[in-house]
Amino acid sequence: MFSYSLGTLSVVVPLLAVGIGYSASQIGLLVAVAAVAQIATRLCMGALVRACADKWFLLTAAVMIAGSCALITLSDSLLIFTLAQLVQGMARALFWTSSQTHAVRTSLSPVQGLRNVNLAAGFGALIGPAAAGYFWEASTKLPLLMGAATGSLAVIPLLLIIKFPPFAAKNSAARGKGKRLWRRPGVDTACWMNAAAGGWKSLLDSYVPLVLSLAGQPAAAIGILISVANATVLAGSAAGGWVRAKGIRASLSMGVLAAGLGLAAAGFFAGWAVVAAAALALSGIGAGILQTVGPAIAAETVHPEERGDALAVTGTFRASALFLVPVGMAGLVTVVPATPALLAAGLLLAAPAAAIWRQGTRGTEDGAADAAPIPY
């Protein structure tokens, strides 16, 4: 339900902004506003999950995502847009960190728990954009009202979930030999995987709909194409266990290459719906691998009571990419058109794969006292 509301916003915000007359740079900055709020909230999540049960963060997030949808129905002014994006960013930080910690605490295997959460999220993200594009044809406010209603309904199942106690007090120095958490073997890899997934998501929520619109695709088709990408995220997430077994280096390479090259091809072939759909499908598979396997690696390589901190810090890297990529794109589109800018962004996202495969990662090269060996 949360992902349905979020998927609605991912389509409606760019399309509405284009219709109002906002420039490509302004649209990118609006997406970046949500990322700033998400970064600020993620930075606090490590401390928050040690102070309060994750159930309450999930409930708060459901109310906030509904509020973000409702705000945009009130006015199309820049102030309201900005406020709605701030609320959306906070909601995303609260929801994804808390849902991930809840998943790993209710599952014997972190990758299995995160896979299940991502599959459910992917189902909502599949329906949301498609429904938003369809109902947009009837009224620009109708998809937002449906997103607000669905977000509100998410409160009901969240009232029924297990209420776990907060995580124990932090003791990173003893458990991680004094290293900062994001530099620990395994966690560092997960951070960069989450950053790549965040870069992919930020482009899908902003410049992909914009480029498709500029290429002449109607709103309904854009909604379906975004849903294609979100649908194949399910496939990438479902394959998370198999990919994880191949090792860190293979997981990184497969995820980054598929996500980056798929986006690049989608930008180049935006005017051809079938080819764009195939490219977005490939990128979605890569993103599903990155966002499922990355956090699982982080959860597996830290002490159980540090999982909240580990997932929060990997989420901060994702949120940082959600901010930096749209800002970079906002600058890039002032020099080149949006379509070649998306092509360049996709290629840049895929470029590190060669170095990753050649050099590997620091995964277990210097050892991790708290973790079992990770195969390359």
C-alpha angles and dihedrals in degrees: 000000000000091000091049090057092044091048089052091055092047090063103031099048096058094039094047091046091051091049092051091051104254114155125242089256092053091050090052091050091050089056089047090055089063089049092053090054090047093050093050091049094044090053088060097043096086090061094038095056088055091053105041139027114264090233091074093051090053092051092048091050092053091053092046096051089051089050092051091056092046094050094060091054089061098059143347093219118130090243093057092044090052094047091049091051091050091052091046092052093051091047092052093051093049094045103044097043092046095044090051094049089047091050096051091047093054097045134068090219122044092210091052094049093046091046091056092049092047092048091053091045091048091053090056091044089052095054098037101064093039092051091044092053091047097047091042087072089062099040136345090224098048097077090047092051090050090049091052092049093049092048090052091050090055088074090073100064090037090060088060101051124105115276105224119193117253117273117272121267115288119266103164096148093062096042100040101036091248096303120138108256096243090055096053118113109269095014091066091055091047090052093057093044090053090047090055090048090050092051090051092049094048091054093045091052096047124013100027093063089042094052091045090051092049089050089059101258113150121238094256091053092047090053091051093047092051088049090053089058091047091047093057090049082071090057092049091048093046089053091050095104093050093046092047089055089059090065138252098289094051092045092053095045097046094046098045096043095049095044095046101041091044092055092046092053092046090056093048095046098036092128093057107070097196095049091044089051092053091048093048089048090056092048091050092055090053092048091049090054093048097048095044104039096038098060090039090058090050092050093047096051101052136063112278091247090053095055092096091055093044094051091045093053094047087049090053090058089050091049091048090056089048086059103037099045096055090044090051091046091048088059094042095053090057087066103033133020119272096254098059088039090060090046090053093046092053092050092048090051090053097041098084091060092085092053091044092055094045098046102025118206135286087252098136103345092113094030133243119233094202097047138068115239114283115220121232 
